[in-house]
Amino acid sequence: MNPLQRHPELAKRADQRAVRSFNLSAVAGQISEHGSRSRAQIAAGTGLNKTTVSSLVAELMARGVVCETGLDADGSVGRPAQVLELDGERIAALGLEINVDYMTVCVCDLRGRVRHHAVVGHDNRENSPESVIDELARLAREALDVCCELGLTVVGAGICVPGLIDLRTSVLAYAPNLGWRGFAIGERMREALDDPPFPIRVDNDGNLAALGELESGALRGIRHGIMIYGGIGVGGAVIIDGALFRGADGFAGEIGHIPVRPNDGERCSCGARGCLETLVGQEAIARMVGIQGARSEVATPAVVLAERLRAGDRAALRALDDVAQVLGVGIASAVNLMNPQRVVLGGTFATLAEWLLPGVSASLADRIPGTAPSVELSASALGEAATVRGGAALVLHELLADPARAPWLTTAVAGAG
C-alpha cells in the first residue's frame, strides 16, 4: 500500500470521529447557550435526529459535561421530558494570575461558579520569574486540593499575565511592568506542577478580563466591544462578532500604549514616551494621591483610594478628574477606530468607576463625531476578579467547543454520531 495514500477504512473512522466531535460540540453549545434544554429541543435546534442526540447526550453525561436536572412540565400533552443542563459538580478549571504586586487563583466549575478564590500580595518585580512561578504553583496545588475535596476533575488551567504572549508557545514575549522578557511561562508552570494531566494556557490580562466579562459580566451578549483594564499598567481587548480579536500576532488591544503625550510625557516601562498608562495607570494615580505601595491581601490601592474619595478627599477627587479626562482621550481613539457598542472599564477603573464614569463620558463625548452612534460606557461587573475568572473561562470555553477533550468520568456506550 502506498504510505502516502489514506487507507479507506482509517479515513472513514477519522471522518466519523470528526463528525461526532462536531455534533458533541453542537449539543453542548445548545445547552450552554440556552441554560437548559430537553433532548427534543436539542434535536430541533441542531437538526440531528433524536436517536443521535440521545447517544451524544449519553457521552456528554459520561464525560461530566451535562446532567439531567429534572422533568420539564411545560403544560403540553404527553410525558414530561428530562431537562439537561451543564454539569457544575464534576468538571472545573483553574484560573491563575500573575500581576505586578499580587498573585491570585480561582476554581470555576462548568456553570461558571467560583468554587475557590485566593489572593496573595507579592511584589513580583523583586523576584525572578522562576521563583514567582514556584509560588503560583503552590497556590495552584492548594486549589487542586480543594477540587479533590469537592469531587471536581480539573480539565485545564489558564494563566493571566500583564504582557505580550505568544499564544502558539505560551512564551511571554515581553511584560514591561514586570521586567520579564522571553520567559516560557507555560512550560515552567508544567514543570512546577510535575507535568499535570491537563493543558495549561497563557494569555494577557486584557484578553482574559474581556473573556471573563463575555462569560458572565458586562460584555455578555455584546457583539462588538472594547475592554479597558486598569492595573499597574493599562491593558485592553477588542471584541468583534462576540469573540476576542487578537490581531496578526495576538497582541491586539494594547490601548495602554497609545501615545497621548509623545513629546514631553513620562518615559513608559515599554521604552516609549507619554503612553496612556503613564498618566492613568494605578501607580500614576497612587503617586498623585500619595498612596504608593498601599496593597494588602484585603485592600488594593484602588480600594484605599475609593475610601478617600467617599470621605471627600479633595486631592483624590482632583486626581480622579484629571485621570478621567485623559482616559477619555485614549478611549476616544479606540472608539473612533472600532465603533463598538460598549466600552467596559475593568480592574482599578471598575473600583473607581463611580468617580471616573461621568468625567470619562464627558471627555469621550467631546471627541466622537456628533453623527456617530452613541457608545455605552460601563464598569466591569466582575471587578478585579475578571482576569482570573477569564483564565478559567478560557479553558472551559475550549472544552465546550470540543467536549471530546473532557475525560471519561463514567462508562457510556457511544453510538453513531
RAKA-V184228 format. One record per backbone hydrogen bond with DSSP energy under -1.0 kcal/mol. NH is the residue of the N-H (numbers start at 1). CO is the residue of the C=O. E is the energy in kcal/mol with one decimal. If there is no record, write none. Layout:
((NH & CO & E) (NH & CO & E))
//
This chain:
((5 & 2 & -1.6) (11 & 7 & -3.0) (12 & 8 & -2.2) (13 & 9 & -2.0) (14 & 10 & -2.5) (15 & 11 & -2.5) (16 & 12 & -2.3) (17 & 13 & -2.4) (18 & 14 & -2.3) (19 & 15 & -2.4) (20 & 16 & -2.6) (21 & 17 & -2.7) (22 & 18 & -2.3) (23 & 19 & -2.5) (24 & 20 & -2.7) (25 & 21 & -2.0) (26 & 22 & -2.0) (27 & 23 & -2.4) (28 & 24 & -2.6) (29 & 25 & -2.6) (30 & 26 & -1.8) (31 & 27 & -1.8) (32 & 28 & -2.7) (33 & 29 & -2.6) (34 & 30 & -2.0) (35 & 31 & -1.8) (37 & 84 & -2.0) (42 & 38 & -2.2) (43 & 39 & -2.5) (44 & 40 & -2.2) (45 & 41 & -2.4) (46 & 42 & -2.2) (47 & 43 & -2.1) (53 & 49 & -2.4) (54 & 50 & -2.4) (55 & 51 & -1.9) (56 & 52 & -2.6) (57 & 53 & -2.9) (58 & 54 & -2.1) (59 & 55 & -1.7) (60 & 56 & -2.5) (61 & 57 & -2.5) (62 & 58 & -2.0) (63 & 59 & -1.8) (64 & 61 & -1.2) (65 & 60 & -2.7) (67 & 85 & -2.5) (69 & 83 & -2.7) (72 & 81 & -3.3) (74 & 72 & -1.3) (83 & 70 & -3.3) (84 & 37 & -2.7) (85 & 67 & -2.4) (87 & 65 & -2.3) (92 & 153 & -2.2) (93 & 108 & -2.4) (94 & 156 & -2.4) (95 & 106 & -2.7) (96 & 158 & -2.8) (97 & 104 & -2.6) (98 & 160 & -2.8) (99 & 102 & -2.6) (103 & 120 & -2.4) (104 & 97 & -1.8) (105 & 118 & -2.4) (106 & 95 & -2.4) (107 & 116 & -2.3) (108 & 93 & -2.3) (109 & 113 & -2.1) (110 & 91 & -1.1) (112 & 109 & -2.3) (115 & 107 & -3.4) (116 & 107 & -1.0) (118 & 105 & -2.4) (120 & 103 & -3.0) (122 & 101 & -1.6) (124 & 100 & -2.1) (124 & 122 & -1.3) (126 & 123 & -1.2) (132 & 128 & -2.0) (133 & 129 & -2.3) (134 & 130 & -1.9) (135 & 131 & -1.8) (136 & 132 & -2.5) (137 & 133 & -2.6) (138 & 134 & -1.5) (139 & 135 & -1.8) (140 & 136 & -2.4) (141 & 137 & -2.6) (142 & 138 & -1.9) (143 & 139 & -2.0) (144 & 140 & -2.5) (145 & 141 & -2.0) (146 & 142 & -1.7) (147 & 143 & -2.3) (148 & 144 & -2.1) (149 & 145 & -2.1) (150 & 146 & -2.0) (152 & 147 & -2.8) (153 & 90 & -3.1) (155 & 92 & -2.5) (157 & 199 & -2.0) (158 & 94 & -2.5) (159 & 201 & -3.4) (160 & 96 & -3.2) (161 & 203 & -1.8) (163 & 161 & -1.9) (164 & 174 & -2.8) (166 & 171 & -2.9) (167 & 165 & -1.0) (170 & 166 & -2.0) (172 & 183 & -3.2) (173 & 164 & -2.5) (174 & 164 & -1.2) (175 & 180 & -2.8) (178 & 175 & -1.2) (179 & 175 & -2.2) (180 & 175 & -1.4) (182 & 173 & -1.1) (183 & 172 & -1.5) (185 & 183 & -1.8) (186 & 170 & -1.8) (188 & 184 & -2.4) (189 & 185 & -2.6) (190 & 186 & -2.0) (191 & 187 & -1.9) (192 & 188 & -2.3) (193 & 189 & -1.7) (194 & 191 & -1.7) (195 & 190 & -3.0) (201 & 157 & -3.1) (203 & 159 & -2.5) (205 & 161 & -1.3) (208 & 204 & -2.2) (209 & 205 & -2.4) (210 & 206 & -2.1) (211 & 207 & -2.2) (212 & 208 & -2.5) (213 & 209 & -2.0) (214 & 210 & -2.5) (215 & 211 & -2.1) (216 & 212 & -2.2) (217 & 213 & -2.2) (220 & 217 & -1.4) (222 & 219 & -2.2) (225 & 239 & -1.5) (226 & 342 & -2.1) (227 & 237 & -2.6) (228 & 344 & -3.0) (229 & 235 & -2.8) (230 & 346 & -2.1) (231 & 233 & -3.2) (235 & 229 & -2.9) (237 & 227 & -1.8) (239 & 225 & -3.2) (240 & 243 & -2.7) (242 & 223 & -2.8) (243 & 240 & -1.4) (245 & 238 & -2.9) (252 & 246 & -2.5) (255 & 253 & -2.8) (257 & 254 & -1.5) (258 & 255 & -2.0) (260 & 274 & -2.7) (261 & 274 & -1.9) (265 & 261 & -1.7) (268 & 272 & -3.5) (271 & 268 & -1.8) (274 & 266 & -3.1) (276 & 258 & -1.7) (277 & 256 & -2.4) (278 & 275 & -1.4) (279 & 276 & -1.7) (280 & 276 & -1.5) (281 & 277 & -1.8) (282 & 231 & -3.5) (285 & 281 & -2.4) (286 & 282 & -2.6) (287 & 283 & -2.2) (288 & 284 & -1.8) (289 & 285 & -1.6) (290 & 286 & -1.7) (291 & 286 & -2.3) (294 & 291 & -1.5) (295 & 293 & -1.9) (296 & 299 & -2.8) (304 & 300 & -2.2) (305 & 301 & -2.6) (306 & 302 & -2.5) (307 & 303 & -1.8) (308 & 304 & -1.6) (309 & 305 & -2.5) (310 & 306 & -2.4) (311 & 307 & -1.4) (312 & 309 & -1.5) (313 & 308 & -2.4) (317 & 313 & -2.2) (318 & 314 & -2.5) (319 & 315 & -2.3) (320 & 316 & -2.2) (321 & 317 & -1.8) (322 & 318 & -2.1) (323 & 319 & -2.4) (324 & 320 & -2.5) (325 & 321 & -1.8) (326 & 322 & -2.0) (327 & 323 & -3.0) (328 & 324 & -2.2) (329 & 325 & -1.4) (330 & 326 & -2.0) (331 & 327 & -2.6) (332 & 328 & -2.2) (333 & 329 & -1.3) (334 & 330 & -1.3) (335 & 331 & -2.8) (336 & 332 & -2.7) (337 & 333 & -1.2) (338 & 334 & -2.7) (339 & 335 & -2.7) (341 & 224 & -2.9) (342 & 224 & -1.0) (343 & 376 & -2.8) (344 & 226 & -2.7) (345 & 378 & -2.6) (346 & 228 & -3.2) (348 & 230 & -2.9) (349 & 346 & -1.4) (351 & 347 & -1.7) (352 & 348 & -1.6) (353 & 350 & -1.2) (355 & 352 & -1.3) (356 & 352 & -1.8) (357 & 353 & -2.6) (360 & 356 & -2.8) (361 & 357 & -2.6) (362 & 358 & -2.0) (363 & 359 & -2.4) (364 & 360 & -2.7) (365 & 361 & -2.4) (366 & 362 & -1.4) (367 & 364 & -1.4) (372 & 369 & -1.8) (376 & 341 & -2.7) (378 & 343 & -2.5) (380 & 345 & -2.8) (385 & 382 & -1.5) (386 & 383 & -1.6) (389 & 385 & -2.2) (390 & 386 & -1.9) (391 & 387 & -1.6) (392 & 388 & -1.4) (393 & 389 & -2.5) (394 & 390 & -2.3) (395 & 391 & -1.0) (396 & 392 & -2.2) (397 & 393 & -2.9) (398 & 394 & -1.5) (399 & 395 & -1.9) (400 & 396 & -2.3) (401 & 397 & -1.8) (402 & 398 & -1.1) (405 & 402 & -2.3) (406 & 403 & -1.8) (409 & 62 & -2.7) (410 & 62 & -1.7))
//
